[in-house]
Amino acid sequence: MSADSAPAAGLPATVAAGHGSVIHDIGYRAYDGQRLGRAQIVRALCWYSLRSAFGIGRGVKAKIVPVITFVIMCLPAVVDAAIIALSRTHTRQISYDTYEPHVRILVLLIFIAAQAPELVSRDLRSHCLPLYFARPIRRIDYPAAKLAAFFIACLAMIEIPLLLLYVGTVTQVHGGSAIWSETRALIPGLLLGAAWALLLSAIGLALASLAGRRAFATGAIAIFFFLSLTLATLLTKIGEHGTGPAPPGSAPSALARLSGLISPFTVLDGLRQWLGGTTPGEIPNPGHYGVLYGLMFLIFLAAGVGGLIARYRKVGVA
């Protein structure tokens, strides 16, 4: 524009754009900062999702389930640490690799059923996914960021109680050998906890991504985990006692050893025993069937991760 045609002070500038159209400058400030790329977008999405998994940055109602489940999960470790401090032998009663299996299963089932839809169902229902995919990210980045965030959330739920139990134990024992013995027992427990977090978070998010309504997603997750665990437990009991009480010292039947392949929870317990765990768990020791539990772990994991990625490839196209 020439100086003669400059607008009066306080009035928006008008620029001719041809064909009778004009562009009005109404005073908005242009963004001249650094434009972040794909990696920064994925990190931001992962961080936001991790906060959402624990209700951080939201109202009090969003924090109720994460806080209660976390407290319940840590309670056995705190109680056992107190018993260790008061006892004369300073002996730990809870195993690192199983850690009160009934408490762990119940708490994780509630946490995953309640919080997995929080990460994915809201975006599906509000139809804001096209906004994410309009950014310079690939379609795989969205489910990968959500899975990474929920894996870290589940990992914190599993591993922090183990670390509390470890600290409560090593502060009461004496001698480097005792501390090293506790450390060697802790490491397999932490690795198994990572396997729990990875498998359950993948399956939970894959099921939650099937429904935009949070109630439907929560119901699908709870039904799958609860029914598969109930069926696996029932078949295991039938395999152990179906023909009457087993003679002392007799080996479990093939049905009892293989029934755990139905549920992710019992698959994880069978995997633990196959890898060398000696603490009694939810199912009998699978023995030479242990390799099937390792294979089933990979199948469940592939189904969860693959289903999650396939779901968002479809949503991205739509």
Buried (B, 14 or more C-beta within 10 A) or exposed (E): EEEEEEEEEEEEBEEEEEEEEEEEEEEEEEEEEEEEEEEEBBEEBBBBBBBBBBBEEEEEEBBEBBEBBBEBBBBBBBBBBEBBEEEEEBEBEBBBBBBBBEBBBBBBBBBBBBBBBBBBBBBBBEEEBEEBBEBEBEBBBBBBBBBBBBBBBBBBBBBBBBBBBBEBBBEBBEEEEBBEBBEEBBEBBBEBBBBBBBBBBBBBBBBBBBBBEBEBBBBBBBEBBBEBBEBBBEBBEBBBEEEEEBEEEEEBBEEBBBBBBBBBBBBBBBBBBBBEBEBEBBBBBBEEBBEBBBEBBEEBBEEBBEBBBEBBEEBBEE
